[in-house]
Amino acid sequence: MISRSEAMARFRRWAAVTLPGPLPLLNLYEFDLGFVISHSEPLKRAADGTPLPPAETGHLVVVVDRETGEVSQWPSLPGAVVAEKYARYRAAEGRFPPDVREILDQAGWFPGRDMTAAVDLWLRRFADELAGLECFPAARAALVEFGGLILPQFGGHGEPGGGFASGIQPTRTGGVLAEGSEIFAEEYDNPVFPLGNNADGPSELVIDAQGRVFQLHWADDFFIGPDIDSALITLIRGDDVPEASDLTWRTDD
């Protein structure tokens, strides 16, 4: 276990390599999983005693893990907020393989991500196009957690961005294609809801009430995964997927 003094020592060794110039004054916030170390700026007041805003934003904030001593950089937020985010981050370890987790992190995902307001706005904006399609709890949960992310795909040589990227709705450009969902539901007697798109084709991504994800491509329909996590792993890695017509996914019914 890392002590307070050792946490500061590890931070200083990290800072000597990572940060140019002298270190600022520092705050240390201790919590169960480690230590939040952040820039401390003395409070300044106007002549009438009113507190003044900080001279700059984007202060340094890092976490030193209590168990491993690993140092990681975090957004400029209060120590208690960073501690809560770090706890969620640690709780999600093992949910995704490291290579996929790295892509998700870079895309802007984090444990506890909540895009409820954006999803609600998107649903209202495209209510006419989505009429007749049910936004199942599984669909809503996937959109709330991953909505708005653009996820690159590994190419043939394993490099990120070398394949076909996926965008999870609601995308910044907006828009929704409901016709594919309606055709799929009729063909397979399995209602689905728009989830996003993929650059291959391009094609649509849809999700059903059980959380199973499908790709509606011009060449065929494909079964991407039995749940959103599995589907994201497949999409990011570019793994081969079976055609939806083989019906093996129906064994999950």
LODOMI-225164 format. One record per residue (C-alpha): residue in three letters; x, y, z; residue number from 1. Coordinates in pm, 1 decimal, decimal comma, m for minus. Layout:
REM LODOMI-225164
FIRO  type        px        py        pz  seq
FIRO   ala         X         Y         Z  NUM
...
END
This chain:
REM LODOMI-225164
FIRO  type        px        py        pz  seq
FIRO   met       0,0       0,0       0,0    1
FIRO   ile     119,4     350,8     m86,0    2
FIRO   ser     151,6     604,1     196,3    3
FIRO   arg      91,7     977,7     163,6    4
FIRO   ser     463,3    1053,8     153,8    5
FIRO   glu     530,7     780,8    m102,1    6
FIRO   ala     241,1     906,7    m314,6    7
FIRO   met     397,9    1251,6    m323,7    8
FIRO   ala     737,4    1102,2    m405,3    9
FIRO   arg     593,1     904,7    m696,1   10
FIRO   phe     411,3    1214,0    m818,5   11
FIRO   arg     731,6    1419,0    m812,1   12
FIRO   arg     920,7    1153,0   m1008,4   13
FIRO   trp     636,0    1148,5   m1263,8   14
FIRO   ala     626,3    1529,3   m1277,6   15
FIRO   ala    1003,2    1554,2   m1331,4   16
FIRO   val     959,9    1364,6   m1658,2   17
FIRO   thr     616,6    1490,1   m1764,4   18
FIRO   leu     589,8    1854,4   m1655,0   19
FIRO   pro     827,4    2135,9   m1752,8   20
FIRO   gly     934,4    2398,2   m1502,9   21
FIRO   pro     895,1    2421,5   m1125,5   22
FIRO   leu     602,6    2253,2    m952,5   23
FIRO   pro     318,9    2473,2    m822,3   24
FIRO   leu     175,0    2455,5    m473,6   25
FIRO   leu      m8,0    2126,7    m433,0   26
FIRO   asn    m317,2    1994,6    m258,6   27
FIRO   leu    m342,3    1629,1    m159,0   28
FIRO   tyr    m686,1    1468,1    m121,8   29
FIRO   glu    m681,7    1116,0      20,6   30
FIRO   phe    m953,9     860,0     m49,1   31
FIRO   asp    m994,9     482,5     m28,0   32
FIRO   leu    m829,4     399,7    m359,4   33
FIRO   gly    m550,8     655,0    m357,1   34
FIRO   phe    m456,3    1021,2    m356,5   35
FIRO   val    m570,0    1314,4    m569,7   36
FIRO   ile    m287,4    1565,2    m612,9   37
FIRO   ser    m382,5    1899,2    m763,4   38
FIRO   his    m256,7    2251,7    m819,8   39
FIRO   ser    m327,0    2477,3    m521,1   40
FIRO   glu    m381,9    2844,8    m601,6   41
FIRO   pro    m420,7    3084,7    m307,6   42
FIRO   leu    m762,0    3249,0    m294,7   43
FIRO   lys    m748,8    3610,2    m410,0   44
FIRO   arg   m1004,8    3877,0    m329,0   45
FIRO   ala   m1100,5    4211,5    m474,3   46
FIRO   ala   m1070,3    4529,7    m269,4   47
FIRO   asp   m1426,9    4483,9    m141,6   48
FIRO   gly   m1350,0    4128,3     m25,0   49
FIRO   thr   m1524,0    3950,4    m314,3   50
FIRO   pro   m1342,9    3627,2    m412,7   51
FIRO   leu   m1175,9    3652,4    m753,3   52
FIRO   pro   m1178,9    3371,3   m1011,3   53
FIRO   pro    m855,3    3177,6   m1060,4   54
FIRO   ala    m598,9    3334,6   m1288,6   55
FIRO   glu    m609,1    3029,9   m1516,5   56
FIRO   thr    m814,3    2716,6   m1574,1   57
FIRO   gly    m717,5    2360,5   m1651,6   58
FIRO   his    m507,5    2303,6   m1340,4   59
FIRO   leu    m299,3    1992,4   m1299,4   60
FIRO   val    m486,9    1701,8   m1136,6   61
FIRO   val    m343,4    1351,2   m1098,7   62
FIRO   val    m432,0    1038,5    m905,7   63
FIRO   val    m175,0     811,2    m743,6   64
FIRO   asp    m323,9     465,8    m697,3   65
FIRO   arg    m294,5     345,6    m336,9   66
FIRO   glu    m236,3     m17,1    m433,3   67
FIRO   thr     m10,1       7,4    m738,4   68
FIRO   gly     136,5     357,6    m716,5   69
FIRO   glu      35,6     420,4   m1077,0   70
FIRO   val       6,1     790,8   m1166,1   71
FIRO   ser    m271,8     904,8   m1400,3   72
FIRO   gln    m385,2    1250,4   m1510,5   73
FIRO   trp    m746,5    1363,3   m1467,9   74
FIRO   pro    m970,6    1662,2   m1555,1   75
FIRO   ser    m942,4    1979,6   m1347,6   76
FIRO   leu   m1216,3    1902,0   m1094,2   77
FIRO   pro   m1244,8    1904,1    m713,1   78
FIRO   gly   m1069,2    1619,9    m534,0   79
FIRO   ala   m1389,3    1450,0    m418,6   80
FIRO   val   m1530,0    1451,3    m772,5   81
FIRO   val   m1208,1    1306,8    m917,4   82
FIRO   ala   m1208,2    1039,4    m644,6   83
FIRO   glu   m1561,9     937,6    m740,6   84
FIRO   lys   m1472,2     920,3   m1110,6   85
FIRO   tyr   m1161,9     719,4   m1031,7   86
FIRO   ala   m1366,8     471,7    m828,0   87
FIRO   arg   m1597,7     419,7   m1126,6   88
FIRO   tyr   m1297,8     382,7   m1352,9   89
FIRO   arg   m1148,0     112,8   m1132,4   90
FIRO   ala   m1482,2     m64,1   m1098,6   91
FIRO   ala   m1497,5     m95,4   m1477,8   92
FIRO   glu   m1159,7    m269,3   m1506,1   93
FIRO   gly   m1204,3    m600,1   m1683,0   94
FIRO   arg   m1521,6    m490,2   m1858,5   95
FIRO   phe   m1332,9    m434,8   m2184,3   96
FIRO   pro   m1000,6    m576,3   m2308,2   97
FIRO   pro    m711,5    m328,7   m2271,5   98
FIRO   asp    m685,5    m255,0   m2645,5   99
FIRO   val   m1057,2    m178,2   m2670,9  100
FIRO   arg   m1062,2      12,5   m2342,1  101
FIRO   glu    m786,0     239,6   m2472,9  102
FIRO   ile    m991,5     326,2   m2782,8  103
FIRO   leu   m1302,1     392,2   m2573,8  104
FIRO   asp   m1108,7     616,0   m2334,4  105
FIRO   gln    m961,4     814,6   m2623,1  106
FIRO   ala   m1306,9     851,9   m2778,8  107
FIRO   gly   m1437,6    1011,6   m2460,1  108
FIRO   trp   m1605,3     721,2   m2281,3  109
FIRO   phe   m1566,1     675,4   m1906,9  110
FIRO   pro   m1750,1     467,0   m1644,3  111
FIRO   gly   m2069,9     640,9   m1541,7  112
FIRO   arg   m2088,9     848,6   m1862,0  113
FIRO   asp   m2442,4     987,7   m1888,8  114
FIRO   met   m2575,5    1145,0   m2209,3  115
FIRO   thr   m2939,8    1144,2   m2098,8  116
FIRO   ala   m3004,9    1506,8   m2195,2  117
FIRO   ala   m2854,1    1460,3   m2543,3  118
FIRO   val   m3046,6    1136,6   m2600,1  119
FIRO   asp   m3376,8    1293,5   m2493,4  120
FIRO   leu   m3314,6    1587,2   m2728,1  121
FIRO   trp   m3227,6    1352,1   m3012,7  122
FIRO   leu   m3540,9    1144,3   m2955,2  123
FIRO   arg   m3760,1    1455,8   m2964,0  124
FIRO   arg   m3583,9    1597,3   m3268,2  125
FIRO   phe   m3637,8    1282,9   m3472,5  126
FIRO   ala   m3969,6    1176,3   m3321,5  127
FIRO   asp   m4140,6    1167,1   m3661,8  128
FIRO   glu   m3871,5     946,8   m3819,1  129
FIRO   leu   m3869,0     716,5   m3515,3  130
FIRO   ala   m4247,0     687,0   m3492,2  131
FIRO   gly   m4349,2     322,6   m3465,9  132
FIRO   leu   m4009,6     210,4   m3331,2  133
FIRO   glu   m3981,6     131,3   m2961,1  134
FIRO   cys   m3676,8     262,6   m2777,2  135
FIRO   phe   m3627,1     m42,6   m2556,4  136
FIRO   pro   m3457,1      m5,1   m2216,0  137
FIRO   ala   m3150,1    m180,6   m2360,9  138
FIRO   ala   m3140,1      67,1   m2649,1  139
FIRO   arg   m3178,0     367,2   m2422,4  140
FIRO   ala   m2909,5     242,4   m2181,8  141
FIRO   ala   m2663,9     193,5   m2470,1  142
FIRO   leu   m2737,3     539,0   m2610,8  143
FIRO   val   m2709,6     709,0   m2271,6  144
FIRO   glu   m2370,0     553,9   m2200,6  145
FIRO   phe   m2211,0     552,7   m2546,5  146
FIRO   gly   m2413,5     807,0   m2745,8  147
FIRO   gly   m2209,9    1054,9   m2946,8  148
FIRO   leu   m1890,9     847,4   m2955,0  149
FIRO   ile   m1700,9     798,0   m3279,3  150
FIRO   leu   m1507,8     470,8   m3249,4  151
FIRO   pro   m1222,6     388,5   m3488,7  152
FIRO   gln   m1161,4      32,0   m3594,1  153
FIRO   phe    m830,5    m153,2   m3603,0  154
FIRO   gly    m699,5    m203,9   m3953,9  155
FIRO   gly    m552,4    m518,2   m4102,3  156
FIRO   his    m217,6    m450,2   m3936,4  157
FIRO   gly    m374,8    m378,6   m3597,9  158
FIRO   glu    m346,5      m1,0   m3610,2  159
FIRO   pro    m641,3     206,5   m3479,2  160
FIRO   gly    m823,4     396,9   m3750,7  161
FIRO   gly    m725,9     156,6   m4026,1  162
FIRO   gly   m1071,7       4,3   m4056,8  163
FIRO   phe   m1431,7     126,7   m4064,6  164
FIRO   ala   m1529,8     366,1   m3786,5  165
FIRO   ser   m1860,3     338,6   m3599,7  166
FIRO   gly   m2067,1     630,2   m3473,2  167
FIRO   ile   m2312,8     576,3   m3190,0  168
FIRO   gln   m2627,5     791,3   m3203,1  169
FIRO   pro   m2697,5    1068,6   m3133,7  170
FIRO   thr   m2415,9    1177,8   m3363,5  171
FIRO   arg   m2318,9    1541,7   m3400,2  172
FIRO   thr   m2448,8    1551,5   m3755,3  173
FIRO   gly   m2785,3    1416,6   m3643,1  174
FIRO   gly   m3014,9    1224,5   m3868,5  175
FIRO   val   m3166,4     881,0   m3832,7  176
FIRO   leu   m3255,7     606,6   m4079,3  177
FIRO   ala   m3557,0     414,4   m3955,2  178
FIRO   glu   m3644,6     227,3   m4272,8  179
FIRO   gly   m3372,5     m33,2   m4221,4  180
FIRO   ser   m3498,2    m106,4   m3870,5  181
FIRO   glu   m3851,1    m156,2   m4001,5  182
FIRO   ile   m3737,6    m392,2   m4277,5  183
FIRO   phe   m3520,6    m595,2   m4038,3  184
FIRO   ala   m3805,0    m624,1   m3785,7  185
FIRO   glu   m4040,6    m752,6   m4053,5  186
FIRO   glu   m3792,0    m997,5   m4203,0  187
FIRO   tyr   m3680,9   m1152,9   m3874,7  188
FIRO   asp   m3987,3   m1083,9   m3661,9  189
FIRO   asn   m3751,1    m907,9   m3422,1  190
FIRO   pro   m3811,5    m534,7   m3358,0  191
FIRO   val   m3495,2    m323,3   m3339,7  192
FIRO   phe   m3408,0      39,7   m3271,4  193
FIRO   pro   m3141,9     255,5   m3444,7  194
FIRO   leu   m2814,8     254,7   m3251,0  195
FIRO   gly   m2569,5     420,9   m3488,3  196
FIRO   asn   m2380,8     372,1   m3811,0  197
FIRO   asn   m2068,0     213,9   m3954,4  198
FIRO   ala   m1852,1     347,7   m4235,8  199
FIRO   asp   m1849,2      11,2   m4415,2  200
FIRO   gly   m2113,7      45,5   m4681,1  201
FIRO   pro   m2205,2     274,1   m4509,8  202
FIRO   ser   m2432,1      65,9   m4291,2  203
FIRO   glu   m2662,8      98,0   m3992,6  204
FIRO   leu   m2627,3     m39,0   m3641,0  205
FIRO   val   m2943,8    m144,1   m3458,0  206
FIRO   ile   m3022,9    m300,6   m3121,1  207
FIRO   asp   m3314,2    m518,0   m3010,5  208
FIRO   ala   m3501,7    m553,1   m2682,7  209
FIRO   gln   m3253,5    m817,6   m2556,5  210
FIRO   gly   m2961,9    m580,8   m2620,8  211
FIRO   arg   m2834,6    m775,8   m2924,8  212
FIRO   val   m2665,6    m560,9   m3186,7  213
FIRO   phe   m2691,2    m602,4   m3564,7  214
FIRO   gln   m2534,1    m434,8   m3866,0  215
FIRO   leu   m2763,4    m364,5   m4161,1  216
FIRO   his   m2525,7    m365,0   m4458,5  217
FIRO   trp   m2618,1    m342,7   m4826,4  218
FIRO   ala   m2459,7    m685,3   m4881,4  219
FIRO   asp   m2639,7    m856,5   m4591,6  220
FIRO   asp   m2743,8    m818,7   m4229,9  221
FIRO   phe   m2489,4    m926,2   m3967,3  222
FIRO   phe   m2504,8   m1026,4   m3601,1  223
FIRO   ile   m2247,6    m811,4   m3419,2  224
FIRO   gly   m2288,8    m922,2   m3057,7  225
FIRO   pro   m2524,8   m1045,2   m2785,0  226
FIRO   asp   m2489,1    m718,7   m2587,5  227
FIRO   ile   m2352,6    m368,9   m2632,9  228
FIRO   asp   m2015,4    m443,1   m2469,9  229
FIRO   ser   m1951,0    m745,1   m2692,9  230
FIRO   ala   m2066,0    m548,3   m2997,4  231
FIRO   leu   m1828,7    m259,5   m2925,8  232
FIRO   ile   m1537,4    m502,3   m2890,3  233
FIRO   thr   m1625,0    m657,7   m3226,9  234
FIRO   leu   m1671,1    m322,5   m3400,5  235
FIRO   ile   m1345,1    m177,1   m3268,9  236
FIRO   arg   m1140,0    m487,6   m3342,1  237
FIRO   gly   m1303,4    m550,7   m3678,6  238
FIRO   asp   m1366,4    m916,6   m3598,9  239
FIRO   asp   m1550,4   m1138,0   m3846,9  240
FIRO   val   m1921,5   m1167,6   m3773,9  241
FIRO   pro   m2190,6   m1414,5   m3884,3  242
FIRO   glu   m2474,4   m1321,8   m4115,8  243
FIRO   ala   m2798,9   m1255,8   m3932,0  244
FIRO   ser   m2969,6   m1507,6   m4158,1  245
FIRO   asp   m2793,1   m1799,2   m3986,8  246
FIRO   leu   m3027,8   m1733,0   m3691,2  247
FIRO   thr   m2781,3   m1858,1   m3427,4  248
FIRO   trp   m2855,8   m1540,5   m3229,8  249
FIRO   arg   m3210,7   m1662,2   m3180,4  250
FIRO   thr   m3083,4   m1916,8   m2928,7  251
FIRO   asp   m3063,6   m1620,7   m2687,0  252
FIRO   asp   m3442,9   m1571,9   m2699,6  253
END
